[in-house]
């Protein structure tokens, strides 16, 4: 489950921010996960609960906002939502399309004390 390694990297970012900004407790983390990022939100919740023990984020609430995948067709320029990487263009049927959104995981905000 690669969500554990993603959680470890996310916790490093959170703890570094705590050192820089001088906060001692995170009460909420808002995370944006693209549907094409290959991250299972439920597995990420589990990894968060386990991975934040004995850290500044222990006990914090995790909010996950999922974003759609979007692709642009290089043949006709049409942009449309996609569910998978290799989906033909809905307008002209050409493949492959260029994925333009939905592949990332981003920490959107931290609520801290």
MODELLER restraints for C-alpha pairs under 7 A, 6 or more apart:
rsr = mdl.restraints
at = mdl.atoms
rsr.add(forms.Gaussian(group=physical.xy_distance, feature=features.Distance(at['CA:3:A'], at['CA:39:A']), mean=6.67, stdev=0.5))
rsr.add(forms.Gaussian(group=physical.xy_distance, feature=features.Distance(at['CA:3:A'], at['CA:43:A']), mean=6.37, stdev=0.5))
rsr.add(forms.Gaussian(group=physical.xy_distance, feature=features.Distance(at['CA:3:A'], at['CA:44:A']), mean=5.44, stdev=0.5))
rsr.add(forms.Gaussian(group=physical.xy_distance, feature=features.Distance(at['CA:3:A'], at['CA:47:A']), mean=6.27, stdev=0.5))
rsr.add(forms.Gaussian(group=physical.xy_distance, feature=features.Distance(at['CA:4:A'], at['CA:47:A']), mean=5.24, stdev=0.5))
rsr.add(forms.Gaussian(group=physical.xy_distance, feature=features.Distance(at['CA:7:A'], at['CA:47:A']), mean=6.20, stdev=0.5))
rsr.add(forms.Gaussian(group=physical.xy_distance, feature=features.Distance(at['CA:7:A'], at['CA:48:A']), mean=6.16, stdev=0.5))
rsr.add(forms.Gaussian(group=physical.xy_distance, feature=features.Distance(at['CA:7:A'], at['CA:51:A']), mean=6.53, stdev=0.5))
rsr.add(forms.Gaussian(group=physical.xy_distance, feature=features.Distance(at['CA:8:A'], at['CA:51:A']), mean=6.73, stdev=0.5))
rsr.add(forms.Gaussian(group=physical.xy_distance, feature=features.Distance(at['CA:15:A'], at['CA:56:A']), mean=6.77, stdev=0.5))
rsr.add(forms.Gaussian(group=physical.xy_distance, feature=features.Distance(at['CA:18:A'], at['CA:24:A']), mean=6.54, stdev=0.5))
rsr.add(forms.Gaussian(group=physical.xy_distance, feature=features.Distance(at['CA:23:A'], at['CA:112:A']), mean=6.48, stdev=0.5))
rsr.add(forms.Gaussian(group=physical.xy_distance, feature=features.Distance(at['CA:23:A'], at['CA:113:A']), mean=5.89, stdev=0.5))
rsr.add(forms.Gaussian(group=physical.xy_distance, feature=features.Distance(at['CA:24:A'], at['CA:56:A']), mean=5.96, stdev=0.5))
rsr.add(forms.Gaussian(group=physical.xy_distance, feature=features.Distance(at['CA:24:A'], at['CA:113:A']), mean=6.28, stdev=0.5))
rsr.add(forms.Gaussian(group=physical.xy_distance, feature=features.Distance(at['CA:25:A'], at['CA:56:A']), mean=4.79, stdev=0.5))
rsr.add(forms.Gaussian(group=physical.xy_distance, feature=features.Distance(at['CA:25:A'], at['CA:57:A']), mean=6.09, stdev=0.5))
rsr.add(forms.Gaussian(group=physical.xy_distance, feature=features.Distance(at['CA:25:A'], at['CA:112:A']), mean=5.58, stdev=0.5))
rsr.add(forms.Gaussian(group=physical.xy_distance, feature=features.Distance(at['CA:25:A'], at['CA:113:A']), mean=5.26, stdev=0.5))
rsr.add(forms.Gaussian(group=physical.xy_distance, feature=features.Distance(at['CA:26:A'], at['CA:56:A']), mean=5.80, stdev=0.5))
rsr.add(forms.Gaussian(group=physical.xy_distance, feature=features.Distance(at['CA:26:A'], at['CA:57:A']), mean=4.72, stdev=0.5))
rsr.add(forms.Gaussian(group=physical.xy_distance, feature=features.Distance(at['CA:26:A'], at['CA:60:A']), mean=5.92, stdev=0.5))
rsr.add(forms.Gaussian(group=physical.xy_distance, feature=features.Distance(at['CA:26:A'], at['CA:110:A']), mean=6.62, stdev=0.5))
rsr.add(forms.Gaussian(group=physical.xy_distance, feature=features.Distance(at['CA:26:A'], at['CA:111:A']), mean=5.78, stdev=0.5))
rsr.add(forms.Gaussian(group=physical.xy_distance, feature=features.Distance(at['CA:26:A'], at['CA:112:A']), mean=4.30, stdev=0.5))
rsr.add(forms.Gaussian(group=physical.xy_distance, feature=features.Distance(at['CA:26:A'], at['CA:113:A']), mean=6.41, stdev=0.5))
rsr.add(forms.Gaussian(group=physical.xy_distance, feature=features.Distance(at['CA:27:A'], at['CA:57:A']), mean=6.76, stdev=0.5))
rsr.add(forms.Gaussian(group=physical.xy_distance, feature=features.Distance(at['CA:27:A'], at['CA:60:A']), mean=4.32, stdev=0.5))
rsr.add(forms.Gaussian(group=physical.xy_distance, feature=features.Distance(at['CA:27:A'], at['CA:61:A']), mean=6.14, stdev=0.5))
rsr.add(forms.Gaussian(group=physical.xy_distance, feature=features.Distance(at['CA:27:A'], at['CA:111:A']), mean=5.43, stdev=0.5))
rsr.add(forms.Gaussian(group=physical.xy_distance, feature=features.Distance(at['CA:27:A'], at['CA:112:A']), mean=5.54, stdev=0.5))
rsr.add(forms.Gaussian(group=physical.xy_distance, feature=features.Distance(at['CA:28:A'], at['CA:60:A']), mean=4.95, stdev=0.5))
rsr.add(forms.Gaussian(group=physical.xy_distance, feature=features.Distance(at['CA:28:A'], at['CA:61:A']), mean=4.53, stdev=0.5))
rsr.add(forms.Gaussian(group=physical.xy_distance, feature=features.Distance(at['CA:28:A'], at['CA:62:A']), mean=5.85, stdev=0.5))
rsr.add(forms.Gaussian(group=physical.xy_distance, feature=features.Distance(at['CA:28:A'], at['CA:110:A']), mean=5.73, stdev=0.5))
rsr.add(forms.Gaussian(group=physical.xy_distance, feature=features.Distance(at['CA:28:A'], at['CA:111:A']), mean=4.91, stdev=0.5))
rsr.add(forms.Gaussian(group=physical.xy_distance, feature=features.Distance(at['CA:29:A'], at['CA:60:A']), mean=6.91, stdev=0.5))
rsr.add(forms.Gaussian(group=physical.xy_distance, feature=features.Distance(at['CA:29:A'], at['CA:61:A']), mean=6.24, stdev=0.5))
rsr.add(forms.Gaussian(group=physical.xy_distance, feature=features.Distance(at['CA:29:A'], at['CA:62:A']), mean=4.99, stdev=0.5))
rsr.add(forms.Gaussian(group=physical.xy_distance, feature=features.Distance(at['CA:29:A'], at['CA:63:A']), mean=6.13, stdev=0.5))
rsr.add(forms.Gaussian(group=physical.xy_distance, feature=features.Distance(at['CA:29:A'], at['CA:109:A']), mean=5.98, stdev=0.5))
rsr.add(forms.Gaussian(group=physical.xy_distance, feature=features.Distance(at['CA:29:A'], at['CA:110:A']), mean=4.77, stdev=0.5))
rsr.add(forms.Gaussian(group=physical.xy_distance, feature=features.Distance(at['CA:29:A'], at['CA:111:A']), mean=6.51, stdev=0.5))
rsr.add(forms.Gaussian(group=physical.xy_distance, feature=features.Distance(at['CA:30:A'], at['CA:62:A']), mean=6.04, stdev=0.5))
rsr.add(forms.Gaussian(group=physical.xy_distance, feature=features.Distance(at['CA:30:A'], at['CA:63:A']), mean=4.67, stdev=0.5))
rsr.add(forms.Gaussian(group=physical.xy_distance, feature=features.Distance(at['CA:30:A'], at['CA:64:A']), mean=5.92, stdev=0.5))
rsr.add(forms.Gaussian(group=physical.xy_distance, feature=features.Distance(at['CA:30:A'], at['CA:107:A']), mean=6.11, stdev=0.5))
rsr.add(forms.Gaussian(group=physical.xy_distance, feature=features.Distance(at['CA:30:A'], at['CA:108:A']), mean=5.41, stdev=0.5))
rsr.add(forms.Gaussian(group=physical.xy_distance, feature=features.Distance(at['CA:30:A'], at['CA:109:A']), mean=5.18, stdev=0.5))
rsr.add(forms.Gaussian(group=physical.xy_distance, feature=features.Distance(at['CA:30:A'], at['CA:110:A']), mean=6.45, stdev=0.5))
rsr.add(forms.Gaussian(group=physical.xy_distance, feature=features.Distance(at['CA:31:A'], at['CA:63:A']), mean=6.09, stdev=0.5))
rsr.add(forms.Gaussian(group=physical.xy_distance, feature=features.Distance(at['CA:31:A'], at['CA:64:A']), mean=4.86, stdev=0.5))
rsr.add(forms.Gaussian(group=physical.xy_distance, feature=features.Distance(at['CA:31:A'], at['CA:65:A']), mean=6.16, stdev=0.5))
rsr.add(forms.Gaussian(group=physical.xy_distance, feature=features.Distance(at['CA:31:A'], at['CA:106:A']), mean=5.74, stdev=0.5))
rsr.add(forms.Gaussian(group=physical.xy_distance, feature=features.Distance(at['CA:31:A'], at['CA:107:A']), mean=4.60, stdev=0.5))
rsr.add(forms.Gaussian(group=physical.xy_distance, feature=features.Distance(at['CA:31:A'], at['CA:108:A']), mean=5.48, stdev=0.5))
rsr.add(forms.Gaussian(group=physical.xy_distance, feature=features.Distance(at['CA:32:A'], at['CA:64:A']), mean=5.76, stdev=0.5))
rsr.add(forms.Gaussian(group=physical.xy_distance, feature=features.Distance(at['CA:32:A'], at['CA:65:A']), mean=4.72, stdev=0.5))
rsr.add(forms.Gaussian(group=physical.xy_distance, feature=features.Distance(at['CA:32:A'], at['CA:66:A']), mean=5.81, stdev=0.5))
rsr.add(forms.Gaussian(group=physical.xy_distance, feature=features.Distance(at['CA:32:A'], at['CA:105:A']), mean=5.53, stdev=0.5))
rsr.add(forms.Gaussian(group=physical.xy_distance, feature=features.Distance(at['CA:32:A'], at['CA:106:A']), mean=5.10, stdev=0.5))
rsr.add(forms.Gaussian(group=physical.xy_distance, feature=features.Distance(at['CA:32:A'], at['CA:107:A']), mean=6.31, stdev=0.5))
rsr.add(forms.Gaussian(group=physical.xy_distance, feature=features.Distance(at['CA:32:A'], at['CA:108:A']), mean=6.41, stdev=0.5))
rsr.add(forms.Gaussian(group=physical.xy_distance, feature=features.Distance(at['CA:33:A'], at['CA:64:A']), mean=6.92, stdev=0.5))
rsr.add(forms.Gaussian(group=physical.xy_distance, feature=features.Distance(at['CA:33:A'], at['CA:65:A']), mean=6.22, stdev=0.5))
rsr.add(forms.Gaussian(group=physical.xy_distance, feature=features.Distance(at['CA:33:A'], at['CA:66:A']), mean=4.94, stdev=0.5))
rsr.add(forms.Gaussian(group=physical.xy_distance, feature=features.Distance(at['CA:33:A'], at['CA:67:A']), mean=6.20, stdev=0.5))
rsr.add(forms.Gaussian(group=physical.xy_distance, feature=features.Distance(at['CA:33:A'], at['CA:104:A']), mean=6.14, stdev=0.5))
rsr.add(forms.Gaussian(group=physical.xy_distance, feature=features.Distance(at['CA:33:A'], at['CA:105:A']), mean=4.45, stdev=0.5))
rsr.add(forms.Gaussian(group=physical.xy_distance, feature=features.Distance(at['CA:33:A'], at['CA:106:A']), mean=6.62, stdev=0.5))
rsr.add(forms.Gaussian(group=physical.xy_distance, feature=features.Distance(at['CA:34:A'], at['CA:66:A']), mean=5.60, stdev=0.5))
rsr.add(forms.Gaussian(group=physical.xy_distance, feature=features.Distance(at['CA:34:A'], at['CA:67:A']), mean=4.65, stdev=0.5))
rsr.add(forms.Gaussian(group=physical.xy_distance, feature=features.Distance(at['CA:34:A'], at['CA:68:A']), mean=6.11, stdev=0.5))
rsr.add(forms.Gaussian(group=physical.xy_distance, feature=features.Distance(at['CA:34:A'], at['CA:69:A']), mean=6.48, stdev=0.5))
rsr.add(forms.Gaussian(group=physical.xy_distance, feature=features.Distance(at['CA:34:A'], at['CA:102:A']), mean=3.87, stdev=0.5))
rsr.add(forms.Gaussian(group=physical.xy_distance, feature=features.Distance(at['CA:34:A'], at['CA:103:A']), mean=5.13, stdev=0.5))
rsr.add(forms.Gaussian(group=physical.xy_distance, feature=features.Distance(at['CA:34:A'], at['CA:104:A']), mean=5.38, stdev=0.5))
rsr.add(forms.Gaussian(group=physical.xy_distance, feature=features.Distance(at['CA:34:A'], at['CA:105:A']), mean=6.23, stdev=0.5))
rsr.add(forms.Gaussian(group=physical.xy_distance, feature=features.Distance(at['CA:35:A'], at['CA:66:A']), mean=6.40, stdev=0.5))
rsr.add(forms.Gaussian(group=physical.xy_distance, feature=features.Distance(at['CA:35:A'], at['CA:67:A']), mean=5.97, stdev=0.5))
rsr.add(forms.Gaussian(group=physical.xy_distance, feature=features.Distance(at['CA:35:A'], at['CA:68:A']), mean=5.64, stdev=0.5))
rsr.add(forms.Gaussian(group=physical.xy_distance, feature=features.Distance(at['CA:35:A'], at['CA:69:A']), mean=5.78, stdev=0.5))
rsr.add(forms.Gaussian(group=physical.xy_distance, feature=features.Distance(at['CA:35:A'], at['CA:102:A']), mean=5.58, stdev=0.5))
rsr.add(forms.Gaussian(group=physical.xy_distance, feature=features.Distance(at['CA:35:A'], at['CA:103:A']), mean=6.83, stdev=0.5))
rsr.add(forms.Gaussian(group=physical.xy_distance, feature=features.Distance(at['CA:36:A'], at['CA:69:A']), mean=5.80, stdev=0.5))
rsr.add(forms.Gaussian(group=physical.xy_distance, feature=features.Distance(at['CA:36:A'], at['CA:84:A']), mean=6.82, stdev=0.5))
rsr.add(forms.Gaussian(group=physical.xy_distance, feature=features.Distance(at['CA:36:A'], at['CA:102:A']), mean=5.24, stdev=0.5))
rsr.add(forms.Gaussian(group=physical.xy_distance, feature=features.Distance(at['CA:36:A'], at['CA:103:A']), mean=4.72, stdev=0.5))
rsr.add(forms.Gaussian(group=physical.xy_distance, feature=features.Distance(at['CA:37:A'], at['CA:102:A']), mean=6.42, stdev=0.5))
rsr.add(forms.Gaussian(group=physical.xy_distance, feature=features.Distance(at['CA:37:A'], at['CA:103:A']), mean=4.09, stdev=0.5))
rsr.add(forms.Gaussian(group=physical.xy_distance, feature=features.Distance(at['CA:37:A'], at['CA:104:A']), mean=5.33, stdev=0.5))
rsr.add(forms.Gaussian(group=physical.xy_distance, feature=features.Distance(at['CA:37:A'], at['CA:105:A']), mean=6.79, stdev=0.5))
rsr.add(forms.Gaussian(group=physical.xy_distance, feature=features.Distance(at['CA:52:A'], at['CA:58:A']), mean=4.82, stdev=0.5))
rsr.add(forms.Gaussian(group=physical.xy_distance, feature=features.Distance(at['CA:67:A'], at['CA:102:A']), mean=5.92, stdev=0.5))
rsr.add(forms.Gaussian(group=physical.xy_distance, feature=features.Distance(at['CA:68:A'], at['CA:81:A']), mean=6.45, stdev=0.5))
rsr.add(forms.Gaussian(group=physical.xy_distance, feature=features.Distance(at['CA:68:A'], at['CA:102:A']), mean=5.51, stdev=0.5))
rsr.add(forms.Gaussian(group=physical.xy_distance, feature=features.Distance(at['CA:69:A'], at['CA:81:A']), mean=5.53, stdev=0.5))
rsr.add(forms.Gaussian(group=physical.xy_distance, feature=features.Distance(at['CA:69:A'], at['CA:82:A']), mean=5.23, stdev=0.5))
rsr.add(forms.Gaussian(group=physical.xy_distance, feature=features.Distance(at['CA:69:A'], at['CA:83:A']), mean=6.26, stdev=0.5))
rsr.add(forms.Gaussian(group=physical.xy_distance, feature=features.Distance(at['CA:69:A'], at['CA:101:A']), mean=5.30, stdev=0.5))
rsr.add(forms.Gaussian(group=physical.xy_distance, feature=features.Distance(at['CA:69:A'], at['CA:102:A']), mean=4.04, stdev=0.5))
rsr.add(forms.Gaussian(group=physical.xy_distance, feature=features.Distance(at['CA:70:A'], at['CA:79:A']), mean=6.83, stdev=0.5))
rsr.add(forms.Gaussian(group=physical.xy_distance, feature=features.Distance(at['CA:70:A'], at['CA:80:A']), mean=5.58, stdev=0.5))
rsr.add(forms.Gaussian(group=physical.xy_distance, feature=features.Distance(at['CA:70:A'], at['CA:81:A']), mean=4.29, stdev=0.5))
rsr.add(forms.Gaussian(group=physical.xy_distance, feature=features.Distance(at['CA:70:A'], at['CA:82:A']), mean=5.45, stdev=0.5))
rsr.add(forms.Gaussian(group=physical.xy_distance, feature=features.Distance(at['CA:70:A'], at['CA:99:A']), mean=5.92, stdev=0.5))
rsr.add(forms.Gaussian(group=physical.xy_distance, feature=features.Distance(at['CA:70:A'], at['CA:100:A']), mean=5.55, stdev=0.5))
rsr.add(forms.Gaussian(group=physical.xy_distance, feature=features.Distance(at['CA:70:A'], at['CA:101:A']), mean=4.94, stdev=0.5))
rsr.add(forms.Gaussian(group=physical.xy_distance, feature=features.Distance(at['CA:70:A'], at['CA:102:A']), mean=6.36, stdev=0.5))
rsr.add(forms.Gaussian(group=physical.xy_distance, feature=features.Distance(at['CA:71:A'], at['CA:79:A']), mean=5.54, stdev=0.5))
rsr.add(forms.Gaussian(group=physical.xy_distance, feature=features.Distance(at['CA:71:A'], at['CA:80:A']), mean=5.69, stdev=0.5))
rsr.add(forms.Gaussian(group=physical.xy_distance, feature=features.Distance(at['CA:71:A'], at['CA:81:A']), mean=6.30, stdev=0.5))
rsr.add(forms.Gaussian(group=physical.xy_distance, feature=features.Distance(at['CA:71:A'], at['CA:82:A']), mean=6.41, stdev=0.5))
rsr.add(forms.Gaussian(group=physical.xy_distance, feature=features.Distance(at['CA:71:A'], at['CA:97:A']), mean=5.89, stdev=0.5))
rsr.add(forms.Gaussian(group=physical.xy_distance, feature=features.Distance(at['CA:71:A'], at['CA:98:A']), mean=5.29, stdev=0.5))
rsr.add(forms.Gaussian(group=physical.xy_distance, feature=features.Distance(at['CA:71:A'], at['CA:99:A']), mean=4.23, stdev=0.5))
rsr.add(forms.Gaussian(group=physical.xy_distance, feature=features.Distance(at['CA:71:A'], at['CA:100:A']), mean=5.22, stdev=0.5))
rsr.add(forms.Gaussian(group=physical.xy_distance, feature=features.Distance(at['CA:71:A'], at['CA:101:A']), mean=6.97, stdev=0.5))
rsr.add(forms.Gaussian(group=physical.xy_distance, feature=features.Distance(at['CA:72:A'], at['CA:78:A']), mean=5.62, stdev=0.5))
rsr.add(forms.Gaussian(group=physical.xy_distance, feature=features.Distance(at['CA:72:A'], at['CA:79:A']), mean=4.35, stdev=0.5))
rsr.add(forms.Gaussian(group=physical.xy_distance, feature=features.Distance(at['CA:72:A'], at['CA:80:A']), mean=6.75, stdev=0.5))
rsr.add(forms.Gaussian(group=physical.xy_distance, feature=features.Distance(at['CA:72:A'], at['CA:97:A']), mean=5.67, stdev=0.5))
rsr.add(forms.Gaussian(group=physical.xy_distance, feature=features.Distance(at['CA:72:A'], at['CA:98:A']), mean=5.15, stdev=0.5))
rsr.add(forms.Gaussian(group=physical.xy_distance, feature=features.Distance(at['CA:72:A'], at['CA:99:A']), mean=6.43, stdev=0.5))
rsr.add(forms.Gaussian(group=physical.xy_distance, feature=features.Distance(at['CA:72:A'], at['CA:100:A']), mean=6.63, stdev=0.5))
rsr.add(forms.Gaussian(group=physical.xy_distance, feature=features.Distance(at['CA:73:A'], at['CA:79:A']), mean=6.48, stdev=0.5))
rsr.add(forms.Gaussian(group=physical.xy_distance, feature=features.Distance(at['CA:73:A'], at['CA:89:A']), mean=6.13, stdev=0.5))
rsr.add(forms.Gaussian(group=physical.xy_distance, feature=features.Distance(at['CA:73:A'], at['CA:97:A']), mean=4.75, stdev=0.5))
rsr.add(forms.Gaussian(group=physical.xy_distance, feature=features.Distance(at['CA:73:A'], at['CA:98:A']), mean=6.25, stdev=0.5))
rsr.add(forms.Gaussian(group=physical.xy_distance, feature=features.Distance(at['CA:74:A'], at['CA:97:A']), mean=6.43, stdev=0.5))
rsr.add(forms.Gaussian(group=physical.xy_distance, feature=features.Distance(at['CA:74:A'], at['CA:98:A']), mean=6.97, stdev=0.5))
rsr.add(forms.Gaussian(group=physical.xy_distance, feature=features.Distance(at['CA:75:A'], at['CA:94:A']), mean=6.86, stdev=0.5))
rsr.add(forms.Gaussian(group=physical.xy_distance, feature=features.Distance(at['CA:78:A'], at['CA:91:A']), mean=6.83, stdev=0.5))
rsr.add(forms.Gaussian(group=physical.xy_distance, feature=features.Distance(at['CA:86:A'], at['CA:96:A']), mean=6.16, stdev=0.5))
rsr.add(forms.Gaussian(group=physical.xy_distance, feature=features.Distance(at['CA:88:A'], at['CA:94:A']), mean=5.43, stdev=0.5))
rsr.add(forms.Gaussian(group=physical.xy_distance, feature=features.Distance(at['CA:88:A'], at['CA:95:A']), mean=4.97, stdev=0.5))
rsr.add(forms.Gaussian(group=physical.xy_distance, feature=features.Distance(at['CA:88:A'], at['CA:96:A']), mean=6.57, stdev=0.5))
rsr.add(forms.Gaussian(group=physical.xy_distance, feature=features.Distance(at['CA:88:A'], at['CA:97:A']), mean=6.95, stdev=0.5))
rsr.add(forms.Gaussian(group=physical.xy_distance, feature=features.Distance(at['CA:89:A'], at['CA:95:A']), mean=6.53, stdev=0.5))
rsr.add(forms.Gaussian(group=physical.xy_distance, feature=features.Distance(at['CA:89:A'], at['CA:97:A']), mean=6.81, stdev=0.5))
